[in-house]
Amino acid sequence: MSNKNKPMCLSGKGVTKIFGHGEKKTVAVDNVDFDFYEGELISIVGESGSGKTTLAKMLLGLINVTEGEIYYHDVLRDISTRKKKKEYWKEIQAIFQDPFSSFNVFSKIDRVLLDCINMRGGRNLPMAKKIEMMTEACSFVNLKFEELTNKYPFELSGGQMQRLMIARIFLLKPKILLADEPTSMIDACSRATILDMLNNLRNEIGMTIIFITHDIGLAYYISDTVYIMEHGKVVEFGSADEVILNPKAEYTKRLISDVPKINEEWDLSTV
């Protein structure tokens, strides 16, 4: 099924973010256009300072857009009040690079998961039903709820906390998930498991996933569509095969050449 047949979930026209004023101003995101479709897995790829994380924060509504417009389901996004922003956040959620900063250290894991159920309108459900839902969410990410209950997030390992973040998403069931380098702190085996879990979640609830990453190899492995960012601009975009196998932008070609090949001698002259 091509993207043309899918409904649009998030799009942008001329999206720009400028920090500072006058001689000290920095254009972090520069006149970016994008079209993200329902159920699609998109990667936004770029090195540190490319503007990808700033763009992610604008998509989430955490920072304001300086110029341009963002559309949600083909309607100009309106997050002008706290109430409208909370409604928007029911539909778009994020998981971040550092799981340790994603949880309130004073909230037990039960509270973290119950808050997700309450946010989705389950506040008045019987406690037995809530425990069943929390158990199912933990089971989905290969955790046992009975081993987590009454614990604090900091008592878990980094890998367990990454899984707990995905269990939260399982309960919240957002339309869009923004994942900012979510696997960079964990080992390769756990990384593959986390990616499989996110893909299963996408298949189960039809969620759109937007990956923010510097890893072009990972982007090729997981993505339907890839956007390449350099110095705040999108320099290339298209299907993963188009962008990675037939790159047009010099920057894309350099990112691909920087990926070490196991069966070739590594060229470290550019490092």
C-alpha positions, 0 to 999 in steps of 0.5 A, a space after each residue: 500500500 503506497 503512502 498516497 492511499 493512506 490518510 495524512 496524520 502530520 504535515 508541515 509547510 515552511 517550518 522554521 525555528 530561530 533562537 536568539 536575535 540579530 547577530 546572535 540568532 541561530 536558525 535551528 530548523 530552516 524552512 522544512 516541509 514534511 508529510 507523515 502518513 498514518 501507520 508509517 515509520 519515518 526516520 529523521 536522520 542527521 548528525 548532532 546540530 542538524 536540527 532534528 531534535 529541535 524539529 521533534 520538539 516542535 512536532 510535540 508542541 514543546 517549543 513554538 514554531 517561529 515561521 511556517 505551519 504544522 497541520 494535524 490531520 490536514 487541519 492547522 494545529 491549534 495548541 494555543 491553550 493548555 486544554 488544547 495542548 493536553 488533548 493533542 498530547 493524548 494523540 502524540 507521545 514521545 520516548 527519549 534517549 535517556 530513560 532515567 530522565 523520563 520518569 518522576 523519581 518519586 513515583 512508583 511504577 504502579 503510579 506511572 502506569 495508572 496515570 496512563 490508564 487514567 489519561 485514556 479515560 480509565 479512571 473509573 475502571 475497577 482496580 482489578 481491571 487496571 491491574 489486568 491492563 498493567 500486567 498485559 502492558 508489562 507482558 508485551 515488553 517482556 516484563 512481569 508486573 508483579 516483579 515491578 509493583 511497589 518499585 521505583 523506576 531508578 531500581 530498574 536497569 536501563 534496558 528495563 526502563 526502556 521497556 517500561 517506557 514502551 509499556 506506557 505507550 502500549 497503555 496510552 495508545 497514541 496515534 503518533 509516537 516520536 522516538 528520539 534516539 530511544 535505543 542509543 543507551 542499550 546493547 545491540 541485543 536489547 536494541 533489536 528487541 526494543 525495535 521489534 516491540 515498537 514495530 509490533 505496537 505499530 502493527 497492533 494499533 496502526 500507530 505512526 512512528 517518527 524516529 529521530 536518529 543519527 544512525 543511517 544504518 538503523 534508519 534503513 533497517 526500520 523505516 518506510 520513509 527517510 528524511 535527511 537533515 543537515 544544518 537545519 534543512 532537509 537535504 533529501 527525502 524519500 523511501 528508505 530504498 530511494 534515499 539509502 541505495 540511490 542517494 543524491 545529496 552529498 551529505 547523504 553519501 557521506 553519512 552512508 560512507 561513514 557506516 563501517 562495513 564488517 567485510 571491508 577494511 575501515 577507512 579512519 582517515 575522516 575520523 
